[in-house]
Amino acid sequence: MDSKDQQSSVFSALWKTLTSVSRNDFKHLVREPCFKQSQIVGATTGLGVGGIQLMLKARKSVALNWAFFTYVGMCIASWEGCNYRQRQALKKLDIELTQIEGKLTKRRQARDFYEK
């Protein structure tokens, strides 16, 4: 496969992905547990880094680039960190529920033994 075919296949896959996204996908995004936190973290760090760049006498376009890419990067990092913590909490909860269920089974067996 030459580079032109590979490039066209990448663009066709990207186009297919972009066309599969609908408005309904974004309606409930605000209800996602990590969405608000990641947006706040991204916005504050992006504004902070952009402001620092302006104070360091950077051109406005350079400061804007720093602010935007810091915003995007921190949103992604915060989103992934929050989702990781939630997955860990669910695993811990599942382990605790399994342990409680095991204890209840032992108690039921002991109770049944003594009732006979």
For each residue, the residues with C-beta under 8 A, 3 or more apart:
1: 5 6 9
2: 5 6
3: 6 7
4: 7 8
5: 1 2 8 9
6: 1 2 3 9 10
7: 3 4 10 11
8: 4 5 11 12
9: 1 5 6 12 13
10: 6 7 13 14
11: 7 8 14 15
12: 8 9 15 16
13: 9 10 16 17
14: 10 11 17 18
15: 11 12 18 19
16: 12 13 19 20
17: 13 14 20 21
18: 14 15 21
19: 15 16
20: 16 17
21: 17 18 25
22: 25
23: 26 27
24: 27
25: 21 22 29
26: 23 29
27: 23 24
28: 31 32
29: 25 26 32 35
30: 35 36
31: 28 35
32: 28 29 35
33: 82 86
34: 37 38 78 79 82 83 86
35: 29 30 31 32 38 39 79
36: 30 39 40
37: 34 40 41 78 82
38: 34 35 41 42 74 75 76 78 79 82
39: 35 36 42 43 75
40: 36 37 43 44
41: 37 38 44 45 74 75 78
42: 38 39 45 46 70 71 72 73 74 75 78
43: 39 40 46 47 71
44: 40 41 47 48
45: 41 42 48 49 70 71 74
46: 42 43 49 50 67 68 70 71 72 74
47: 43 44 50 51 67
48: 44 45 51 52
49: 45 46 52 53 66 67 70
50: 46 47 53 54 63 64 66 67 68 70
51: 47 48 54 55 63 67
52: 48 49 55 56
53: 49 50 56 58 62 63 66 67
54: 50 51 57 58 60 63
55: 51 52
56: 52 53
57: 54
58: 53 54 62 63 66
59: 62 63
60: 54 63 64
61: 64 65
62: 53 58 59 65 66
63: 50 51 53 54 58 59 60 66 67
64: 50 60 61 67 68
65: 61 62 68 69
66: 49 50 53 58 62 63 69 70
67: 46 47 49 50 51 53 63 64 70 71
68: 46 50 64 65 71 72
69: 65 66 72 73
70: 42 45 46 49 50 66 67 73 74
71: 42 43 45 46 67 68 74 75
72: 42 46 68 69 75 76
73: 42 69 70 76 77
74: 38 41 42 45 46 70 71 77 78
75: 38 39 41 42 71 72 78 79
76: 38 72 73 79 80
77: 73 74 80 81
78: 34 37 38 41 42 74 75 81 82
79: 34 35 38 75 76 82 83
80: 76 77 83 84
81: 77 78 84 85
82: 33 34 37 38 78 79 85 86
83: 34 79 80 86 87
84: 80 81 87 88
85: 81 82 88 89
86: 33 34 82 83 89 90
87: 83 84 90 91
88: 84 85 91 92
89: 85 86 92 93
90: 86 87 93 94
91: 87 88 94 95
92: 88 89 95 96
93: 89 90 96 97
94: 90 91 97 98
95: 91 92 98 99
96: 92 93 99 100
97: 93 94 100 101
98: 94 95 101 102
99: 95 96 102 103
100: 96 97 103 104
101: 97 98 104 105
102: 98 99 105 106
103: 99 100 106 107
104: 100 101 107 108
105: 101 102 108 109
106: 102 103 109 110
107: 103 104 110 111
108: 104 105 111 112
109: 105 106 112 113
110: 106 107 113 114
111: 107 108 114 115
112: 108 109 115 116
113: 109 110 116
114: 110 111
115: 111 112
116: 112 113
